[in-house]
Amino acid sequence: MNRRLGFWAVFLGGPASGLMGAFALGVLVISLLSSLCYDLLAGAVVEWRTVLPPLLVSVVMTGVAYGLYRRTQRRVAVNVAVDESRRAPARAGLIWLFGPNYAHLLTALRHHQQGGGGTHCWLVLQDSPALHEAFQQCTAALVAAELTPRLYPVYLQRLDVQAAYRAVREILEREAGEVGLTADEVIADITSGTKPLTAGMVLAALTCGGTLEYVQSRRDAQGHVIEGTQQVVLLDMDFYLTTTQNGTED
């Protein structure tokens, strides 16, 4: 079972407090033993009844300190709970990884426009003649479908994680503001695109506090989309901390 770590859990029993407790006990043990050694070296008359208590206390405190040290060996891990049970809320801006097959793009834009959004759409795509032509065809398809977003093509010279990350982050942090939108009013869709571009988009959205969605649909035996089954799903993620020890979550 996952156990969330709140402030008091860390303050009273977390890894940092455990190490500080072990350190404090170590200082006390060294102080007791140093005092005892000083008495012996100074030639003071020392009897067992005066030597034994500090020795026993030192042993006990060393054991407690070791227990605190062992407790700090628990690793703090970041976990994520993913909720895909809700429809994506309508957003004014949409970021899409554009490819030759843009049928799902029309579905996503229709979903947002029916909710009062979908007025701006950034299409992240490769700077190639084939996709330039596909972009023109998509523009005509949007007009035919009576979808009227303002399109902003964002051309990539490289199809890798870093290029997509920078492009999507630039949209969320700067370009959205230039058209009067905040990052909260823009949603990134991971339905299309290659794996590196999708990874870059997800990283950019997470680091900027952006929202993610995808188009879900049922398919027939041949793998074709069954028309009328498409839904735009919100990818809602909740991050939290857990402690683990020996690979097992507490």
N, C-alpha and C positions, 0 to 999 in steps of 0.2 A: 504494500500500500504506500502511496506517495504521502509524504509528510511535508507540508509547507513550513518554511523557516521564517518566522516573523522576527520582529526586532528583539523581543524579550528572549526568544529562543537563542538568538545569537549572543545577546548581551549576557545572559546567565549561563549558557552552556555551549556556545558555538566554538569553532576551532580557535579563534583569536583569544577568547576568554580562557580556554583550557590551557593554552601555551603560557599565558600570563600567570595563571594560577600555579603551574608547574615551576615557572621561573621564580615566583615569590617564595614558594616552599623550598626551592633550591637555595635561595639566599639565606633563609632561616636555618637550614641544615648546616650550611657552611659556617654560619655565625656560631651555632652551638658547638660544632666540632672544633672550630678555631679557638673558641674560649677554653674548651677542655684541654686542647693541646698546649695552650699558653700556660695553664695552671701546672701541667705536668712538666713543661720545660723550665718553668720558674721555680720548681722544687717545692711547690705547695703540697701539703699533706692531703692526699686524695684517697678517699675510701670508696668501696663499692657502692655504698648507699648514696654517694654523691655523684659517682660516675655513671651508674646504671640508668637513672631516669633520663638524662640527656641523650644517652645512646639509644634507649628505646624510643624516645620521641623522634630522634633523627631517622631511625629505621621506619617508623610509622609514616612520617612525613615524606620520606623518599618513596615509599609504596604508593601513597596518595598521588604524589607528583608523577610517578610512572603511569598510574591509571589515567590521569588527566592527559598525559602525553599520548597514550594509546587512543584516547578518545578523539584527539585531533587528527588521527590517521584516517578518520572517516572523510571521504571526499565529498565536496559540495558539487553537485551536478545541476546543470540547467536542463529542465524538461519543458516540454510543450504539450498542451492539450489542444487538439484540433477539433473544431466544431464545423461540420459541413451540412447542418440540418436546415439552414435558413437561406432564403433567397437574398441575393445581393441587393442592398439599398440603391435607389437611383442616385447617380452621381452626375454632376455637370460635365466632368472630364473623364475620359477613358484613355488608357495607354494600352496599345495592342502590338504584339509582335507579328508583323505582317508577312504573309507568304502567299504563294499562288492560289491557295484555297482559302477564300475569305468568307465562306458561307456563315460560319459561326460569328464572324464580326458583325454581320447584319443582324443576327439574333441578339447579340449583346447590345448593339446600339438601339434596336427596337425596344428592348427591355428598359433601358435607361430613359429613352425618350417618352415612353408610356408613363413613366413615373415623374416626368417633368424635368429630366436631365438630358444627358447625351448631346450637349451643345458643342463640345470640343472633343476632338479625338486625335491623339498623337499616334502615328503609325511608325514603329521602329522597324526598319527594313534594310536589307543589303543594297548597296549602291551598285546595282547591276541592270543592264538593259532589260532582262526578263522581268524583274520586279518593277521597273519603271513602267513597263507595259501593263503589268498586272494592276498597278496603282491606278492607271487611267481607266482600266476596265472596272475596277472597284468603284471609282467615282461615278461612272455611268450607272452601275448597279444600285448605288445608294439613291441616286436621283429617281430611278425607276421604282424603287421601293418606298419613295416619299420619305426618305431619311435625310435630314439636312444638317449634319454636324459640320463644323468648321474643321477641316483636315489639316494636320501639320505633319508632313513626312520628316522623319528623322533618319538620315542615312548613315549606315555604319560601314566603315572601311574594312573592319575585321569582324568575323563572326565568333567572338569569344566572350567569356564571362566578363572580363574587365570592360570591354567596349559597351556591352549592354548595361552593365552596372552604372557606368558614367553617364550614358545617355538617359536612362530612366531617372537617375538621381538629379540630373540637370533639369529634367522636366518638372519634377516635384519641387525642387528648391528654387528654380528661377523662372522657367517658361510658364508654369501655371500662374504665377503672380503677374506676369506680363499681360495675361488675358483676364485678370481680375479674379482668379481662383486661388484658394488656399490648397495646401496639400491634402487636407481632409475632404475636399470636394472632388478629388481625383482618385480613381480606382484603377489598378493595374490588373490586366487579365492574362493568365498564364496558359490559356487554352492552346494557342498556336506557338510556333517558334521551335527552334532546335533546343536541345538540352542545355548547351552553354548559355544561350540567350535567355532561356527561362531562369536558369540559376542566377544570372546577373540581375534580372528583373526582380526576383524574390529578395535577393540581398539588398538591393537598393530600396525596395519598399519597406523592408524590415528596419533598416538603419535610419530611414527618414520618417518612420511612424506611419507609412502608407497602408492602404487597404488592398487586399488581393481577392480576386474572384476567378471563376472559370465556368465555361459552358458545359453543362452535363447533358448527356442524351443517351437514349437507349438505341441499341443497334440490332439489326437482324442477323440471321445466320451467316450471311455473306460479309458482315462487318459494316454494312451501310447504315447511316443514321436514319432512324425512323422519324419521319416528319411529324411535328407536333409534340415530340417528347423532350425537346430542348428546354433546359432551365438554366438560368444564370445563378450560380451558387456562390455564396459568400464563404471565403476561406478565413474563418475566424480562429486566431491562435492566441492562447493564453500562456505566457511563460512564467515559470515558477522554479524555485530551488528545492532540491531534496538532498539529503545526506545519504551516502552509500558507503558500505564497508564490505571488502572482499567481493566486490561486484554485485552485491545485493542491496536493493533499496530498503531504507528503513520505513 
